Amino acid sequence: MADCDHNFSYAGLVWHFEKYSMPGSGAHGVIYEDRYFCQRCLEIRDINPRVQGNSYEKRVEGSIPK
C-alpha cells in the first residue's frame, strides 16, 4: 500500500537455503533474516540477512522457514 504510514513490529526469525551448495559438499548455507510486519497494511519486510550454519545442521530454535 503506497500511502500507508507503516508501523512495523518484529514477527520473528525466518530462514531459507542459499541457492548453490557449498564447494565440496551437498550442503547449502542457511540464510537467516529478521521478519517485520506492518500493523496497518500487513506488509512484510525481511531484513538483516546473514548466513549461519548449513542445511545439515539444526535450525536456530524458534525460527521458521521463509
C-alpha positions in Angstrom: 0.0 0.0 0.0 1.7 3.2 -1.2 0.0 5.6 1.3 0.4 3.6 4.5 2.2 5.2 7.4 3.9 1.9 8.3 4.1 0.8 11.9 6.4 -2.2 11.8 6.6 -4.8 14.6 9.0 -7.7 14.9 7.5 -11.0 13.8 10.4 -13.4 14.4 13.4 -15.1 12.7 13.0 -16.7 9.3 15.4 -18.8 7.3 15.9 -20.2 3.8 18.7 -22.1 2.0 21.3 -20.5 -0.3 20.7 -21.2 -3.9 24.0 -23.0 -4.5 25.6 -25.7 -2.4 28.9 -25.2 -0.6 32.0 -26.2 -2.5 32.9 -29.9 -1.9 29.6 -30.6 -0.2 26.0 -31.1 -0.9 25.1 -28.8 2.0 23.6 -25.4 1.4 24.2 -22.3 3.6 21.3 -21.2 5.8 20.3 -17.6 5.5 18.5 -16.1 8.5 16.6 -12.8 8.4 14.6 -10.8 10.9 10.9 -10.5 9.8 8.8 -7.4 10.5 5.2 -6.7 9.5 3.2 -3.5 9.3 0.4 -3.4 11.9 -1.7 -1.3 9.5 -1.4 -2.8 6.0 0.3 -6.2 6.9 3.3 -5.6 4.5 6.1 -7.9 5.4 9.8 -7.0 5.4 12.7 -9.4 5.9 15.9 -7.5 6.8 19.4 -8.2 8.0 20.2 -11.4 6.0 23.1 -13.4 7.4 24.5 -16.9 6.6 24.7 -19.1 9.7 25.4 -22.8 9.5 24.4 -25.2 6.8 21.5 -27.4 5.7 22.9 -30.4 7.6 22.7 -28.7 11.0 19.6 -28.0 13.1 18.0 -24.6 12.6 18.0 -21.9 15.3 15.3 -22.7 17.8 12.2 -20.7 17.3 13.0 -19.8 13.7 10.5 -20.6 10.8 11.0 -21.3 7.1 10.6 -18.3 4.8 
